[in-house]
Amino acid sequence: MQNPGLKLVLSLFCCLGAAAPALCSAQSSTAAGQLQFAHLGVCKLVSGQQIEDCRLGYRTWGKLNARRSNAVLIPTWFSGTSADWIKSIGPNGLVDPARYFVVVIDALADGVSSSPSNSATQHGPAFPAITIEDMVNAEHRLATETLHLKHVHAVMGISMGGFQTFEWMVDYPDFMDEAIPIVGTPRPNSRDLLLSLADIDAVQTDPAFDHGNYTKAPPAPEAELIWQLNLTTPANFARTHSRAVFTRDYAEWEAHGILPFDANDWIAQLEACLHQDIAHGGTLEAAAKRVKARVLIISSAQDHMVNPGPPLHFARMIGAKTLVLRGDCGHLATGCEAATLDPQVRAFLDGN
């Protein structure tokens, strides 16, 4: 239980301290991991379009240190939300909030932040197409305008969060000391593109999709089945799914598909991943020259969702440290090989 006297002193500091307004607005009266929203007004997109009433969800753990130098930003993965990170924040997780001010940001189109499913004025197919660059630009506004951060210790993320981390290190190279993209890519290769396009087609051809103008969310089971085929390796799938387990799970996938995630949100995020290119139409060599952060790139050797070739090639271009997970869990290696992954991420964040 917090000491009442100490609480009073901290409250007075927040009201009177020279650096207090930004610091306290980010940290006072909000429980660790509680969902908050940054209201950004209009978010201008690289296409020239804009998101009206733009907002981003986020959760924070820990506290900024006196130098305001210990923030770690974590954008969410595809179809995930900041709530999915709750169990990974802790002394034995990927990031220890006793050492860092952790900010997990809901990426655009995840159903929490501004998305096709929750926009009042740009609902469903009226929502503008977004890119990974647009996600990162909005996240930078949250960091600077809402949390009043001028610099962070690190940006890191898993899967689509890794895509965003690659984008962060090129678009805002002076904003972070370290970057840790995990099973993400700077630019999808042809195999990655095939997977995304097949999954988009699977959603759009669901009879209930109706060109995105549905009133009842379509389950799009074929899209979920494509995901299940690629999340892990054939060997891992066969080992973890007996015929009986498979029969049970297949019935679940057929019945619920991608639900509760919204189909228009699913397509919006997939399209963003599909068009990911940190070179913005230029060369990766030019993009590599922009990187200033100390970088740890983590890939899974048997990843069928995000091919490890492009990120490891980029790692060589920038002289980044790498960690290649060798097990047969594929894209799910971040969970299967957490005993290897988590301590190495924590050590890298600590400068080792």
C-alpha positions as CSV (number, residue, x, y, z in Angstrom):
1,M,0.0,0.0,0.0
2,Q,1.3,3.4,-0.9
3,N,2.3,5.8,1.9
4,P,-0.4,8.6,2.0
5,G,2.3,11.2,2.9
6,L,4.4,10.2,-0.1
7,K,1.4,10.3,-2.3
8,L,0.8,13.9,-1.2
9,V,4.4,14.9,-1.9
10,L,4.2,13.4,-5.4
11,S,0.9,15.2,-6.1
12,L,2.5,18.5,-5.0
13,F,5.5,17.8,-7.2
14,C,3.2,17.1,-10.1
15,C,1.4,20.4,-9.6
16,L,4.5,22.5,-9.0
17,G,7.6,20.8,-10.4
18,A,9.4,22.4,-13.3
19,A,9.1,19.3,-15.5
20,A,5.9,18.1,-14.0
21,P,3.1,18.8,-16.5
22,A,4.3,16.3,-19.1
23,L,5.7,13.8,-16.6
24,C,2.6,13.7,-14.4
25,S,0.1,13.7,-17.1
26,A,1.6,10.5,-18.4
27,Q,2.0,8.9,-15.0
28,S,-0.5,10.1,-12.4
29,S,-3.8,8.6,-11.5
30,T,-3.5,5.8,-14.1
31,A,-3.1,2.3,-13.0
32,A,-0.4,0.2,-14.7
33,G,-1.6,-1.3,-17.9
34,Q,-4.9,0.7,-18.0
35,L,-6.2,1.5,-21.5
36,Q,-5.9,5.2,-22.3
37,F,-6.5,7.2,-25.5
38,A,-4.6,9.9,-27.3
39,H,-6.9,12.1,-29.3
40,L,-4.9,13.4,-32.3
41,G,-7.6,15.2,-34.2
42,V,-6.9,14.7,-37.9
43,C,-4.2,12.1,-38.9
44,K,-2.8,13.0,-42.3
45,L,-1.8,10.0,-44.3
46,V,1.0,9.5,-46.9
47,S,-1.6,9.0,-49.6
48,G,-2.9,12.5,-49.1
49,Q,-6.1,11.3,-47.4
50,Q,-6.8,11.7,-43.7
51,I,-8.4,9.9,-40.7
52,E,-10.9,12.1,-39.0
53,D,-11.3,12.1,-35.2
54,C,-8.0,10.1,-35.1
55,R,-7.2,8.4,-31.8
56,L,-4.7,5.8,-30.6
57,G,-5.1,3.5,-27.6
58,Y,-2.1,2.9,-25.4
59,R,-1.1,1.4,-22.0
60,T,1.8,2.3,-19.8
61,W,3.8,0.6,-17.1
62,G,6.6,1.9,-14.9
63,K,7.8,5.5,-14.6
64,L,10.0,7.9,-16.5
65,N,13.4,8.4,-14.8
66,A,14.7,11.8,-13.9
67,R,16.4,12.2,-17.3
68,R,13.3,11.0,-19.1
69,S,15.5,8.6,-21.0
70,N,14.0,5.2,-20.2
71,A,10.9,5.0,-22.4
72,V,10.3,1.9,-24.5
73,L,7.7,2.1,-27.2
74,I,6.0,-1.1,-28.4
75,P,3.5,-1.0,-31.3
76,T,1.1,-4.0,-31.5
77,W,1.2,-7.0,-33.9
78,F,-1.3,-7.8,-36.7
79,S,-4.8,-8.3,-35.3
80,G,-3.4,-7.8,-31.8
81,T,-4.1,-5.1,-29.2
82,S,-2.2,-3.6,-26.3
83,A,-4.1,-5.9,-24.0
84,D,-2.3,-8.8,-25.5
85,W,1.0,-7.4,-24.1
86,I,-0.1,-7.4,-20.5
87,K,1.5,-10.8,-19.7
88,S,4.8,-9.9,-21.4
89,I,5.5,-6.9,-19.3
90,G,7.4,-7.7,-16.1
91,P,10.7,-8.7,-14.6
92,N,10.7,-12.0,-16.4
93,G,9.0,-10.8,-19.6
94,L,10.4,-8.9,-22.5
95,V,10.5,-5.6,-20.7
96,D,10.9,-4.9,-17.0
97,P,8.8,-1.9,-15.9
98,A,10.9,-1.5,-12.8
99,R,13.6,-0.3,-15.2
100,Y,11.7,1.2,-18.1
101,F,8.7,3.4,-18.8
102,V,6.9,1.0,-21.1
103,V,4.3,2.3,-23.6
104,V,2.4,-0.2,-25.7
105,I,0.5,1.5,-28.5
106,D,-2.5,0.1,-30.4
107,A,-1.7,0.3,-34.1
108,L,-4.2,1.9,-36.4
109,A,-7.0,-0.4,-37.6
110,D,-6.7,-2.8,-34.6
111,G,-10.3,-2.2,-33.5
112,V,-9.1,-0.1,-30.5
113,S,-7.3,2.8,-32.2
114,S,-9.1,4.4,-35.2
115,S,-10.2,1.6,-37.4
116,P,-12.8,0.9,-40.1
117,S,-14.9,-0.9,-37.5
118,N,-15.1,2.0,-35.0
119,S,-15.0,5.1,-37.1
120,A,-18.3,7.1,-36.9
121,T,-17.6,9.2,-40.0
122,Q,-15.4,6.8,-42.1
123,H,-17.0,3.5,-41.3
124,G,-16.1,0.2,-43.0
125,P,-14.9,0.6,-46.6
126,A,-15.1,4.4,-46.3
127,F,-12.0,4.3,-44.0
128,P,-8.9,5.4,-46.0
129,A,-6.2,2.9,-46.8
130,I,-3.3,3.1,-44.4
131,T,0.4,2.1,-44.4
132,I,2.9,1.1,-41.8
133,E,4.4,4.5,-42.3
134,D,1.0,6.0,-41.3
135,M,0.9,3.9,-38.2
136,V,4.3,5.1,-37.2
137,N,3.6,8.7,-37.9
138,A,0.5,8.6,-35.6
139,E,2.5,6.8,-32.9
140,H,5.2,9.5,-33.1
141,R,2.5,12.1,-32.5
142,L,1.3,10.1,-29.5
143,A,4.8,10.0,-28.1
144,T,5.6,13.6,-28.7
145,E,2.2,15.4,-28.3
146,T,0.5,13.2,-25.7
147,L,3.4,11.9,-23.6
148,H,5.7,14.8,-24.4
149,L,8.7,12.6,-25.1
150,K,11.5,14.1,-27.1
151,H,13.5,10.9,-27.2
152,V,13.1,7.2,-26.2
153,H,15.4,4.5,-25.1
154,A,14.0,1.9,-27.5
155,V,11.3,1.0,-30.0
156,M,10.5,-2.7,-30.3
157,G,7.7,-4.9,-31.6
158,I,6.7,-8.4,-32.7
159,S,5.5,-9.3,-36.2
160,M,3.6,-6.3,-37.6
161,G,5.1,-4.5,-34.5
162,G,8.4,-5.5,-36.0
163,F,7.4,-4.0,-39.4
164,Q,6.6,-0.7,-37.5
165,T,10.0,-0.9,-35.7
166,F,11.8,-1.1,-39.0
167,E,9.8,1.9,-40.1
168,W,10.6,3.8,-36.9
169,M,14.3,3.4,-37.2
170,V,14.3,4.9,-40.7
171,D,11.7,7.6,-40.4
172,Y,12.7,8.9,-37.0
173,P,16.3,7.8,-36.7
174,D,17.2,10.3,-34.0
175,F,14.2,9.4,-31.8
176,M,15.5,6.2,-30.2
177,D,18.8,4.8,-28.9
178,E,17.8,1.2,-29.7
179,A,15.5,-0.7,-32.0
180,I,14.4,-4.3,-31.7
181,P,12.3,-5.6,-34.6
182,I,11.1,-9.2,-33.8
183,V,10.0,-11.5,-36.6
184,G,9.2,-8.4,-38.7
185,T,10.5,-7.2,-42.1
186,P,11.7,-4.0,-43.7
187,R,10.1,-5.1,-47.0
188,P,8.1,-8.3,-47.6
189,N,9.4,-10.7,-50.2
190,S,7.3,-12.4,-52.8
191,R,6.4,-15.3,-50.5
192,D,5.1,-12.8,-47.9
193,L,3.1,-11.0,-50.6
194,L,1.5,-14.2,-51.7
195,L,0.4,-15.0,-48.2
196,S,-1.1,-11.6,-47.6
197,L,-2.9,-11.5,-50.9
198,A,-4.4,-14.9,-50.4
199,D,-5.6,-14.0,-47.0
200,I,-7.2,-10.7,-48.3
201,D,-8.9,-12.7,-51.0
202,A,-10.2,-15.2,-48.5
203,V,-11.9,-12.4,-46.5
204,Q,-13.3,-10.5,-49.5
205,T,-14.8,-13.6,-51.0
206,D,-16.7,-14.6,-47.9
207,P,-20.3,-14.4,-48.9
208,A,-21.1,-12.3,-45.9
209,F,-18.5,-9.7,-46.6
210,D,-20.6,-7.7,-49.1
211,H,-17.7,-5.5,-50.3
212,G,-17.2,-4.4,-46.7
213,N,-20.8,-3.2,-46.2
214,Y,-21.8,-5.9,-43.8
215,T,-24.1,-5.4,-40.8
216,K,-23.0,-8.6,-39.2
217,A,-19.3,-9.3,-39.0
218,P,-18.3,-12.1,-41.4
219,P,-16.2,-14.9,-39.9
220,A,-14.1,-15.5,-43.0
221,P,-13.1,-19.0,-42.0
222,E,-10.9,-19.5,-45.0
223,A,-8.7,-16.6,-43.9
224,E,-8.2,-18.2,-40.5
225,L,-7.4,-21.5,-42.1
226,I,-4.7,-19.9,-44.2
227,W,-3.3,-18.4,-41.0
228,Q,-3.2,-21.7,-39.2
229,L,-1.4,-23.3,-42.1
230,N,1.4,-20.7,-41.9
231,L,1.8,-19.7,-38.2
232,T,4.0,-22.7,-37.5
233,T,5.8,-25.4,-39.4
234,P,4.2,-28.7,-40.6
235,A,6.3,-30.6,-38.1
236,N,5.2,-28.5,-35.2
237,F,1.6,-28.5,-36.3
238,A,1.6,-32.3,-36.6
239,R,3.3,-32.7,-33.2
240,T,0.9,-30.3,-31.3
241,H,-2.3,-31.4,-33.1
242,S,-3.3,-35.0,-32.7
243,R,-6.1,-36.0,-35.0
244,A,-8.6,-35.6,-32.1
245,V,-7.2,-32.1,-31.3
246,F,-7.2,-31.1,-35.0
247,T,-10.9,-32.2,-35.3
248,R,-11.9,-30.0,-32.4
249,D,-9.8,-27.0,-33.5
250,Y,-10.9,-27.2,-37.1
251,A,-14.5,-27.0,-36.0
252,E,-13.7,-23.9,-34.0
253,W,-11.8,-22.3,-36.9
254,E,-14.7,-23.0,-39.3
255,A,-17.3,-21.7,-36.9
256,H,-15.5,-18.5,-35.7
257,G,-12.9,-17.8,-38.4
258,I,-11.1,-14.5,-37.7
259,L,-13.8,-13.3,-35.2
260,P,-13.8,-11.4,-32.9
261,F,-11.5,-9.3,-35.1
262,D,-13.4,-7.3,-37.7
263,A,-13.0,-8.2,-41.4
264,N,-12.5,-4.6,-42.6
265,D,-9.9,-4.0,-39.9
266,W,-8.2,-7.3,-40.9
267,I,-7.9,-6.2,-44.5
268,A,-6.7,-2.7,-43.5
269,Q,-3.8,-4.0,-41.5
270,L,-3.0,-6.7,-44.1
271,E,-2.9,-4.1,-46.8
272,A,-0.5,-2.0,-44.7
273,C,1.8,-5.0,-44.3
274,L,1.5,-5.9,-48.0
275,H,2.8,-2.4,-49.0
276,Q,5.5,-2.2,-46.3
277,D,8.7,-0.6,-47.8
278,I,11.0,1.3,-45.5
279,A,12.8,2.6,-48.6
280,H,9.6,4.3,-49.7
281,G,10.2,3.4,-53.3
282,G,14.0,4.0,-53.1
283,T,16.8,1.6,-52.3
284,L,17.3,-0.3,-49.1
285,E,20.9,0.9,-49.2
286,A,19.7,4.5,-48.9
287,A,17.3,3.5,-46.1
288,A,20.1,1.7,-44.3
289,K,22.2,4.9,-44.2
290,R,19.4,6.7,-42.2
291,V,19.6,4.2,-39.3
292,K,21.3,5.6,-36.3
293,A,20.0,3.4,-33.5
294,R,21.8,0.4,-32.0
295,V,19.7,-2.5,-33.5
296,L,18.9,-6.1,-32.6
297,I,17.1,-7.9,-35.4
298,I,15.3,-11.1,-34.3
299,S,14.1,-13.6,-36.9
300,S,12.8,-17.2,-36.9
301,A,14.7,-19.4,-39.3
302,Q,11.6,-21.5,-40.1
303,D,9.1,-18.6,-40.2
304,H,6.4,-19.2,-42.9
305,M,4.5,-15.9,-42.1
306,V,7.4,-13.4,-42.4
307,N,10.4,-14.6,-44.4
308,P,13.6,-14.2,-42.4
309,G,15.7,-13.4,-45.5
310,P,14.9,-9.6,-45.9
311,P,15.4,-8.7,-42.2
312,L,18.7,-10.6,-42.0
313,H,19.9,-9.0,-45.2
314,F,19.1,-5.6,-43.8
315,A,20.9,-6.5,-40.6
316,R,24.0,-7.1,-42.6
317,M,23.6,-3.8,-44.3
318,I,23.5,-1.8,-41.1
319,G,25.8,-4.0,-39.0
320,A,23.0,-4.9,-36.6
321,K,23.2,-7.6,-34.0
322,T,21.0,-10.6,-34.8
323,L,19.3,-13.4,-33.0
324,V,17.9,-16.3,-35.2
325,L,15.5,-18.6,-33.4
326,R,16.1,-22.1,-34.8
327,G,13.1,-24.1,-33.5
328,D,10.3,-25.4,-35.6
329,C,7.6,-23.1,-34.1
330,G,8.0,-20.8,-37.0
331,H,6.3,-17.4,-36.5
332,L,5.2,-18.5,-33.1
333,A,8.8,-18.8,-32.0
334,T,8.5,-15.7,-29.8
335,G,6.4,-17.8,-27.5
336,C,8.0,-21.3,-27.9
337,E,11.5,-19.9,-27.5
338,A,10.8,-17.3,-24.9
339,A,13.4,-18.8,-22.6
340,T,16.0,-17.8,-25.3
341,L,14.4,-14.6,-26.6
342,D,13.3,-12.8,-23.5
343,P,16.6,-12.6,-21.6
344,Q,18.5,-11.6,-24.7
345,V,16.0,-8.7,-25.4
346,R,16.3,-7.6,-21.7
347,A,20.1,-7.7,-21.9
348,F,20.1,-5.7,-25.2
349,L,17.9,-3.1,-23.6
350,D,20.3,-2.9,-20.7
351,G,23.2,-2.2,-23.2
352,N,24.7,-5.6,-23.3
